[in-house]
Amino acid sequence: MPESPPNKNTCGTHAPGWLNGRHPSVAEGKVSRQVCFNWDGNNCNWQAGIEV
């Protein structure tokens, strides 16, 4: 998953998602992060909480 917003209409979708933050190291283990979805000029138009 990219750590910066991909262009709209890429990755096989109209609103591609990206990890808002960095991927954790192995030492960090499982962490909570936010996924944002790029749509209509807003890099984080929708958000979802995930665990990585």
CHARMM internal coordinates of N, CA and C (Angstrom, degrees):
IC EDIT
DIST 1 N 1 CA 1.4449
DIST 1 CA 1 C 1.5271
ANGL 1 N 1 CA 1 C 107.27
DIST 1 C 2 N 1.3344
ANGL 1 CA 1 C 2 N 117.78
DIHE 1 N 1 CA 1 C 2 N 132.30
DIST 2 N 2 CA 1.4569
ANGL 1 C 2 N 2 CA 119.79
DIHE 1 CA 1 C 2 N 2 CA -179.50
DIST 2 CA 2 C 1.5313
ANGL 2 N 2 CA 2 C 112.33
DIHE 1 C 2 N 2 CA 2 C -68.03
DIST 2 C 3 N 1.3187
ANGL 2 CA 2 C 3 N 115.96
DIHE 2 N 2 CA 2 C 3 N 153.43
DIST 3 N 3 CA 1.4708
ANGL 2 C 3 N 3 CA 122.14
DIHE 2 CA 2 C 3 N 3 CA 178.58
DIST 3 CA 3 C 1.5230
ANGL 3 N 3 CA 3 C 112.17
DIHE 2 C 3 N 3 CA 3 C -100.86
DIST 3 C 4 N 1.3105
ANGL 3 CA 3 C 4 N 116.21
DIHE 3 N 3 CA 3 C 4 N 9.04
DIST 4 N 4 CA 1.4664
ANGL 3 C 4 N 4 CA 121.31
DIHE 3 CA 3 C 4 N 4 CA 174.60
DIST 4 CA 4 C 1.5247
ANGL 4 N 4 CA 4 C 107.06
DIHE 3 C 4 N 4 CA 4 C -141.78
DIST 4 C 5 N 1.3294
ANGL 4 CA 4 C 5 N 116.88
DIHE 4 N 4 CA 4 C 5 N 157.36
DIST 5 N 5 CA 1.4630
ANGL 4 C 5 N 5 CA 119.50
DIHE 4 CA 4 C 5 N 5 CA -173.24
DIST 5 CA 5 C 1.5248
ANGL 5 N 5 CA 5 C 113.32
DIHE 4 C 5 N 5 CA 5 C -66.97
DIST 5 C 6 N 1.3320
ANGL 5 CA 5 C 6 N 117.49
DIHE 5 N 5 CA 5 C 6 N 121.10
DIST 6 N 6 CA 1.4645
ANGL 5 C 6 N 6 CA 120.04
DIHE 5 CA 5 C 6 N 6 CA 172.30
DIST 6 CA 6 C 1.5249
ANGL 6 N 6 CA 6 C 109.50
DIHE 5 C 6 N 6 CA 6 C -73.85
DIST 6 C 7 N 1.3047
ANGL 6 CA 6 C 7 N 115.92
DIHE 6 N 6 CA 6 C 7 N 162.16
DIST 7 N 7 CA 1.4672
ANGL 6 C 7 N 7 CA 120.08
DIHE 6 CA 6 C 7 N 7 CA 178.45
DIST 7 CA 7 C 1.5155
ANGL 7 N 7 CA 7 C 110.77
DIHE 6 C 7 N 7 CA 7 C -64.82
DIST 7 C 8 N 1.3221
ANGL 7 CA 7 C 8 N 115.16
DIHE 7 N 7 CA 7 C 8 N 148.42
DIST 8 N 8 CA 1.4612
ANGL 7 C 8 N 8 CA 121.52
DIHE 7 CA 7 C 8 N 8 CA 174.59
DIST 8 CA 8 C 1.5280
ANGL 8 N 8 CA 8 C 108.80
DIHE 7 C 8 N 8 CA 8 C -55.99
DIST 8 C 9 N 1.3100
ANGL 8 CA 8 C 9 N 117.14
DIHE 8 N 8 CA 8 C 9 N 148.26
DIST 9 N 9 CA 1.4682
ANGL 8 C 9 N 9 CA 124.00
DIHE 8 CA 8 C 9 N 9 CA 178.11
DIST 9 CA 9 C 1.5257
ANGL 9 N 9 CA 9 C 112.69
DIHE 8 C 9 N 9 CA 9 C 65.46
DIST 9 C 10 N 1.3392
ANGL 9 CA 9 C 10 N 117.95
DIHE 9 N 9 CA 9 C 10 N 31.47
DIST 10 N 10 CA 1.4639
ANGL 9 C 10 N 10 CA 121.74
DIHE 9 CA 9 C 10 N 10 CA 173.61
DIST 10 CA 10 C 1.5200
ANGL 10 N 10 CA 10 C 108.75
DIHE 9 C 10 N 10 CA 10 C -119.59
DIST 10 C 11 N 1.2923
ANGL 10 CA 10 C 11 N 116.96
DIHE 10 N 10 CA 10 C 11 N 175.08
DIST 11 N 11 CA 1.4696
ANGL 10 C 11 N 11 CA 123.44
DIHE 10 CA 10 C 11 N 11 CA 178.34
DIST 11 CA 11 C 1.5258
ANGL 11 N 11 CA 11 C 111.68
DIHE 10 C 11 N 11 CA 11 C 59.98
DIST 11 C 12 N 1.3265
ANGL 11 CA 11 C 12 N 117.38
DIHE 11 N 11 CA 11 C 12 N 26.45
DIST 12 N 12 CA 1.4548
ANGL 11 C 12 N 12 CA 121.11
DIHE 11 CA 11 C 12 N 12 CA 176.97
DIST 12 CA 12 C 1.5206
ANGL 12 N 12 CA 12 C 114.98
DIHE 11 C 12 N 12 CA 12 C 75.93
DIST 12 C 13 N 1.3449
ANGL 12 CA 12 C 13 N 117.64
DIHE 12 N 12 CA 12 C 13 N 18.30
DIST 13 N 13 CA 1.4684
ANGL 12 C 13 N 13 CA 119.95
DIHE 12 CA 12 C 13 N 13 CA -179.36
DIST 13 CA 13 C 1.5230
ANGL 13 N 13 CA 13 C 110.02
DIHE 12 C 13 N 13 CA 13 C -148.21
DIST 13 C 14 N 1.3161
ANGL 13 CA 13 C 14 N 116.16
DIHE 13 N 13 CA 13 C 14 N 161.37
DIST 14 N 14 CA 1.4670
ANGL 13 C 14 N 14 CA 120.77
DIHE 13 CA 13 C 14 N 14 CA 177.35
DIST 14 CA 14 C 1.5209
ANGL 14 N 14 CA 14 C 111.75
DIHE 13 C 14 N 14 CA 14 C -76.78
DIST 14 C 15 N 1.3420
ANGL 14 CA 14 C 15 N 117.49
DIHE 14 N 14 CA 14 C 15 N -30.83
DIST 15 N 15 CA 1.4697
ANGL 14 C 15 N 15 CA 122.07
DIHE 14 CA 14 C 15 N 15 CA -177.34
DIST 15 CA 15 C 1.5384
ANGL 15 N 15 CA 15 C 108.76
DIHE 14 C 15 N 15 CA 15 C -126.61
DIST 15 C 16 N 1.3543
ANGL 15 CA 15 C 16 N 117.45
DIHE 15 N 15 CA 15 C 16 N 82.90
DIST 16 N 16 CA 1.4604
ANGL 15 C 16 N 16 CA 119.90
DIHE 15 CA 15 C 16 N 16 CA -176.83
DIST 16 CA 16 C 1.5234
ANGL 16 N 16 CA 16 C 112.64
DIHE 15 C 16 N 16 CA 16 C -68.19
DIST 16 C 17 N 1.3216
ANGL 16 CA 16 C 17 N 114.92
DIHE 16 N 16 CA 16 C 17 N 145.78
DIST 17 N 17 CA 1.4597
ANGL 16 C 17 N 17 CA 120.95
DIHE 16 CA 16 C 17 N 17 CA 179.16
DIST 17 CA 17 C 1.5153
ANGL 17 N 17 CA 17 C 111.56
DIHE 16 C 17 N 17 CA 17 C -95.11
DIST 17 C 18 N 1.3255
ANGL 17 CA 17 C 18 N 115.29
DIHE 17 N 17 CA 17 C 18 N 156.04
DIST 18 N 18 CA 1.4664
ANGL 17 C 18 N 18 CA 121.34
DIHE 17 CA 17 C 18 N 18 CA 178.24
DIST 18 CA 18 C 1.5248
ANGL 18 N 18 CA 18 C 109.11
DIHE 17 C 18 N 18 CA 18 C -151.21
DIST 18 C 19 N 1.3172
ANGL 18 CA 18 C 19 N 116.00
DIHE 18 N 18 CA 18 C 19 N 152.45
DIST 19 N 19 CA 1.4492
ANGL 18 C 19 N 19 CA 122.57
DIHE 18 CA 18 C 19 N 19 CA -178.54
DIST 19 CA 19 C 1.5211
ANGL 19 N 19 CA 19 C 109.15
DIHE 18 C 19 N 19 CA 19 C -80.57
DIST 19 C 20 N 1.3199
ANGL 19 CA 19 C 20 N 116.75
DIHE 19 N 19 CA 19 C 20 N 115.49
DIST 20 N 20 CA 1.4664
ANGL 19 C 20 N 20 CA 121.89
DIHE 19 CA 19 C 20 N 20 CA -179.60
DIST 20 CA 20 C 1.5357
ANGL 20 N 20 CA 20 C 107.65
DIHE 19 C 20 N 20 CA 20 C -84.59
DIST 20 C 21 N 1.2990
ANGL 20 CA 20 C 21 N 115.36
DIHE 20 N 20 CA 20 C 21 N 84.41
DIST 21 N 21 CA 1.4611
ANGL 20 C 21 N 21 CA 123.26
DIHE 20 CA 20 C 21 N 21 CA -174.75
DIST 21 CA 21 C 1.5139
ANGL 21 N 21 CA 21 C 108.52
DIHE 20 C 21 N 21 CA 21 C 140.08
DIST 21 C 22 N 1.3008
ANGL 21 CA 21 C 22 N 116.23
DIHE 21 N 21 CA 21 C 22 N -168.11
DIST 22 N 22 CA 1.4667
ANGL 21 C 22 N 22 CA 118.83
DIHE 21 CA 21 C 22 N 22 CA -178.71
DIST 22 CA 22 C 1.5237
ANGL 22 N 22 CA 22 C 110.27
DIHE 21 C 22 N 22 CA 22 C -107.44
DIST 22 C 23 N 1.3050
ANGL 22 CA 22 C 23 N 115.17
DIHE 22 N 22 CA 22 C 23 N 159.00
DIST 23 N 23 CA 1.4604
ANGL 22 C 23 N 23 CA 120.44
DIHE 22 CA 22 C 23 N 23 CA 174.75
DIST 23 CA 23 C 1.5253
ANGL 23 N 23 CA 23 C 108.53
DIHE 22 C 23 N 23 CA 23 C -70.05
DIST 23 C 24 N 1.3212
ANGL 23 CA 23 C 24 N 117.68
DIHE 23 N 23 CA 23 C 24 N 142.57
DIST 24 N 24 CA 1.4630
ANGL 23 C 24 N 24 CA 119.88
DIHE 23 CA 23 C 24 N 24 CA -179.16
DIST 24 CA 24 C 1.5280
ANGL 24 N 24 CA 24 C 111.57
DIHE 23 C 24 N 24 CA 24 C -73.59
DIST 24 C 25 N 1.3075
ANGL 24 CA 24 C 25 N 115.38
DIHE 24 N 24 CA 24 C 25 N 155.65
DIST 25 N 25 CA 1.4583
ANGL 24 C 25 N 25 CA 120.12
DIHE 24 CA 24 C 25 N 25 CA 172.39
DIST 25 CA 25 C 1.5260
ANGL 25 N 25 CA 25 C 108.40
DIHE 24 C 25 N 25 CA 25 C -79.55
DIST 25 C 26 N 1.3046
ANGL 25 CA 25 C 26 N 116.19
DIHE 25 N 25 CA 25 C 26 N 165.49
DIST 26 N 26 CA 1.4630
ANGL 25 C 26 N 26 CA 120.44
DIHE 25 CA 25 C 26 N 26 CA 177.45
DIST 26 CA 26 C 1.5267
ANGL 26 N 26 CA 26 C 109.83
DIHE 25 C 26 N 26 CA 26 C -60.36
DIST 26 C 27 N 1.3354
ANGL 26 CA 26 C 27 N 116.91
DIHE 26 N 26 CA 26 C 27 N -38.36
DIST 27 N 27 CA 1.4650
ANGL 26 C 27 N 27 CA 121.28
DIHE 26 CA 26 C 27 N 27 CA -179.39
DIST 27 CA 27 C 1.5334
ANGL 27 N 27 CA 27 C 112.17
DIHE 26 C 27 N 27 CA 27 C -63.89
DIST 27 C 28 N 1.3286
ANGL 27 CA 27 C 28 N 117.67
DIHE 27 N 27 CA 27 C 28 N -30.50
DIST 28 N 28 CA 1.4676
ANGL 27 C 28 N 28 CA 121.11
DIHE 27 CA 27 C 28 N 28 CA 179.29
DIST 28 CA 28 C 1.5281
ANGL 28 N 28 CA 28 C 111.93
DIHE 27 C 28 N 28 CA 28 C -71.98
DIST 28 C 29 N 1.3112
ANGL 28 CA 28 C 29 N 116.38
DIHE 28 N 28 CA 28 C 29 N -25.84
DIST 29 N 29 CA 1.4587
ANGL 28 C 29 N 29 CA 119.37
DIHE 28 CA 28 C 29 N 29 CA -177.19
DIST 29 CA 29 C 1.5122
ANGL 29 N 29 CA 29 C 111.38
DIHE 28 C 29 N 29 CA 29 C 70.49
DIST 29 C 30 N 1.3201
ANGL 29 CA 29 C 30 N 116.52
DIHE 29 N 29 CA 29 C 30 N -151.86
DIST 30 N 30 CA 1.4621
ANGL 29 C 30 N 30 CA 122.23
DIHE 29 CA 29 C 30 N 30 CA -178.42
DIST 30 CA 30 C 1.5263
ANGL 30 N 30 CA 30 C 109.85
DIHE 29 C 30 N 30 CA 30 C -75.63
DIST 30 C 31 N 1.3266
ANGL 30 CA 30 C 31 N 116.16
DIHE 30 N 30 CA 30 C 31 N 130.47
DIST 31 N 31 CA 1.4652
ANGL 30 C 31 N 31 CA 122.16
DIHE 30 CA 30 C 31 N 31 CA -179.82
DIST 31 CA 31 C 1.5297
ANGL 31 N 31 CA 31 C 109.87
DIHE 30 C 31 N 31 CA 31 C -131.80
DIST 31 C 32 N 1.3160
ANGL 31 CA 31 C 32 N 116.78
DIHE 31 N 31 CA 31 C 32 N 159.88
DIST 32 N 32 CA 1.4647
ANGL 31 C 32 N 32 CA 122.51
DIHE 31 CA 31 C 32 N 32 CA 175.04
DIST 32 CA 32 C 1.5192
ANGL 32 N 32 CA 32 C 108.90
DIHE 31 C 32 N 32 CA 32 C -90.65
DIST 32 C 33 N 1.3103
ANGL 32 CA 32 C 33 N 116.09
DIHE 32 N 32 CA 32 C 33 N 136.74
DIST 33 N 33 CA 1.4552
ANGL 32 C 33 N 33 CA 122.44
DIHE 32 CA 32 C 33 N 33 CA 178.27
DIST 33 CA 33 C 1.5265
ANGL 33 N 33 CA 33 C 109.17
DIHE 32 C 33 N 33 CA 33 C -139.87
DIST 33 C 34 N 1.3099
ANGL 33 CA 33 C 34 N 115.16
DIHE 33 N 33 CA 33 C 34 N 171.15
DIST 34 N 34 CA 1.4656
ANGL 33 C 34 N 34 CA 122.44
DIHE 33 CA 33 C 34 N 34 CA 177.27
DIST 34 CA 34 C 1.5213
ANGL 34 N 34 CA 34 C 109.08
DIHE 33 C 34 N 34 CA 34 C -114.17
DIST 34 C 35 N 1.3197
ANGL 34 CA 34 C 35 N 116.48
DIHE 34 N 34 CA 34 C 35 N 134.48
DIST 35 N 35 CA 1.4561
ANGL 34 C 35 N 35 CA 122.19
DIHE 34 CA 34 C 35 N 35 CA 171.38
DIST 35 CA 35 C 1.5201
ANGL 35 N 35 CA 35 C 107.05
DIHE 34 C 35 N 35 CA 35 C -104.27
DIST 35 C 36 N 1.3188
ANGL 35 CA 35 C 36 N 115.76
DIHE 35 N 35 CA 35 C 36 N 129.76
DIST 36 N 36 CA 1.4651
ANGL 35 C 36 N 36 CA 121.21
DIHE 35 CA 35 C 36 N 36 CA 177.15
DIST 36 CA 36 C 1.5252
ANGL 36 N 36 CA 36 C 108.78
DIHE 35 C 36 N 36 CA 36 C -108.75
DIST 36 C 37 N 1.3145
ANGL 36 CA 36 C 37 N 115.83
DIHE 36 N 36 CA 36 C 37 N 155.76
DIST 37 N 37 CA 1.4609
ANGL 36 C 37 N 37 CA 121.74
DIHE 36 CA 36 C 37 N 37 CA 179.37
DIST 37 CA 37 C 1.5263
ANGL 37 N 37 CA 37 C 109.05
DIHE 36 C 37 N 37 CA 37 C -123.83
DIST 37 C 38 N 1.3321
ANGL 37 CA 37 C 38 N 114.37
DIHE 37 N 37 CA 37 C 38 N 123.20
DIST 38 N 38 CA 1.4607
ANGL 37 C 38 N 38 CA 122.85
DIHE 37 CA 37 C 38 N 38 CA -176.68
DIST 38 CA 38 C 1.5278
ANGL 38 N 38 CA 38 C 110.20
DIHE 37 C 38 N 38 CA 38 C -81.46
DIST 38 C 39 N 1.3411
ANGL 38 CA 38 C 39 N 115.42
DIHE 38 N 38 CA 38 C 39 N 119.42
DIST 39 N 39 CA 1.4702
ANGL 38 C 39 N 39 CA 119.43
DIHE 38 CA 38 C 39 N 39 CA 179.85
DIST 39 CA 39 C 1.5157
ANGL 39 N 39 CA 39 C 110.29
DIHE 38 C 39 N 39 CA 39 C -154.48
DIST 39 C 40 N 1.3056
ANGL 39 CA 39 C 40 N 116.56
DIHE 39 N 39 CA 39 C 40 N 137.68
DIST 40 N 40 CA 1.4640
ANGL 39 C 40 N 40 CA 124.18
DIHE 39 CA 39 C 40 N 40 CA 170.77
DIST 40 CA 40 C 1.5237
ANGL 40 N 40 CA 40 C 113.01
DIHE 39 C 40 N 40 CA 40 C 54.30
DIST 40 C 41 N 1.3486
ANGL 40 CA 40 C 41 N 116.70
DIHE 40 N 40 CA 40 C 41 N 43.50
DIST 41 N 41 CA 1.4565
ANGL 40 C 41 N 41 CA 120.95
DIHE 40 CA 40 C 41 N 41 CA 177.11
DIST 41 CA 41 C 1.5156
ANGL 41 N 41 CA 41 C 114.82
DIHE 40 C 41 N 41 CA 41 C 80.32
DIST 41 C 42 N 1.3171
ANGL 41 CA 41 C 42 N 117.91
DIHE 41 N 41 CA 41 C 42 N 1.26
DIST 42 N 42 CA 1.4595
ANGL 41 C 42 N 42 CA 122.45
DIHE 41 CA 41 C 42 N 42 CA 179.09
DIST 42 CA 42 C 1.5244
ANGL 42 N 42 CA 42 C 108.28
DIHE 41 C 42 N 42 CA 42 C -113.82
DIST 42 C 43 N 1.3394
ANGL 42 CA 42 C 43 N 117.02
DIHE 42 N 42 CA 42 C 43 N 112.77
DIST 43 N 43 CA 1.4547
ANGL 42 C 43 N 43 CA 121.13
DIHE 42 CA 42 C 43 N 43 CA -176.50
DIST 43 CA 43 C 1.5148
ANGL 43 N 43 CA 43 C 113.60
DIHE 42 C 43 N 43 CA 43 C -64.35
DIST 43 C 44 N 1.3434
ANGL 43 CA 43 C 44 N 117.03
DIHE 43 N 43 CA 43 C 44 N -20.46
DIST 44 N 44 CA 1.4643
ANGL 43 C 44 N 44 CA 120.54
DIHE 43 CA 43 C 44 N 44 CA -179.39
DIST 44 CA 44 C 1.5363
ANGL 44 N 44 CA 44 C 109.63
DIHE 43 C 44 N 44 CA 44 C -133.41
DIST 44 C 45 N 1.3448
ANGL 44 CA 44 C 45 N 114.71
DIHE 44 N 44 CA 44 C 45 N 53.71
DIST 45 N 45 CA 1.4606
ANGL 44 C 45 N 45 CA 120.59
DIHE 44 CA 44 C 45 N 45 CA -177.16
DIST 45 CA 45 C 1.5250
ANGL 45 N 45 CA 45 C 111.63
DIHE 44 C 45 N 45 CA 45 C -63.62
DIST 45 C 46 N 1.3393
ANGL 45 CA 45 C 46 N 117.06
DIHE 45 N 45 CA 45 C 46 N -40.54
DIST 46 N 46 CA 1.4617
ANGL 45 C 46 N 46 CA 122.72
DIHE 45 CA 45 C 46 N 46 CA 174.03
DIST 46 CA 46 C 1.5172
ANGL 46 N 46 CA 46 C 107.87
DIHE 45 C 46 N 46 CA 46 C -125.66
DIST 46 C 47 N 1.3348
ANGL 46 CA 46 C 47 N 116.26
DIHE 46 N 46 CA 46 C 47 N 152.55
DIST 47 N 47 CA 1.4497
ANGL 46 C 47 N 47 CA 121.27
DIHE 46 CA 46 C 47 N 47 CA 179.16
DIST 47 CA 47 C 1.5281
ANGL 47 N 47 CA 47 C 109.73
DIHE 46 C 47 N 47 CA 47 C -132.72
DIST 47 C 48 N 1.3265
ANGL 47 CA 47 C 48 N 114.66
DIHE 47 N 47 CA 47 C 48 N 156.50
DIST 48 N 48 CA 1.4639
ANGL 47 C 48 N 48 CA 121.14
DIHE 47 CA 47 C 48 N 48 CA 174.05
DIST 48 CA 48 C 1.5200
ANGL 48 N 48 CA 48 C 107.95
DIHE 47 C 48 N 48 CA 48 C -146.58
DIST 48 C 49 N 1.3105
ANGL 48 CA 48 C 49 N 116.75
DIHE 48 N 48 CA 48 C 49 N 137.15
DIST 49 N 49 CA 1.4480
ANGL 48 C 49 N 49 CA 121.49
DIHE 48 CA 48 C 49 N 49 CA 175.45
DIST 49 CA 49 C 1.5181
ANGL 49 N 49 CA 49 C 110.35
DIHE 48 C 49 N 49 CA 49 C -83.64
DIST 49 C 50 N 1.3187
ANGL 49 CA 49 C 50 N 117.16
DIHE 49 N 49 CA 49 C 50 N 136.23
DIST 50 N 50 CA 1.4617
ANGL 49 C 50 N 50 CA 121.66
DIHE 49 CA 49 C 50 N 50 CA 179.47
DIST 50 CA 50 C 1.5194
ANGL 50 N 50 CA 50 C 110.22
DIHE 49 C 50 N 50 CA 50 C -136.69
DIST 50 C 51 N 1.3122
ANGL 50 CA 50 C 51 N 116.73
DIHE 50 N 50 CA 50 C 51 N 167.41
DIST 51 N 51 CA 1.4524
ANGL 50 C 51 N 51 CA 122.72
DIHE 50 CA 50 C 51 N 51 CA 169.55
DIST 51 CA 51 C 1.5110
ANGL 51 N 51 CA 51 C 107.56
DIHE 50 C 51 N 51 CA 51 C -115.01
DIST 51 C 52 N 1.3302
ANGL 51 CA 51 C 52 N 116.12
DIHE 51 N 51 CA 51 C 52 N 134.92
DIST 52 N 52 CA 1.4658
ANGL 51 C 52 N 52 CA 122.44
DIHE 51 CA 51 C 52 N 52 CA -179.11
DIST 52 CA 52 C 1.4997
ANGL 52 N 52 CA 52 C 108.18
DIHE 51 C 52 N 52 CA 52 C -118.12
END
COOR INIT
IC SEED 1 N 1 CA 1 C
IC BUILD
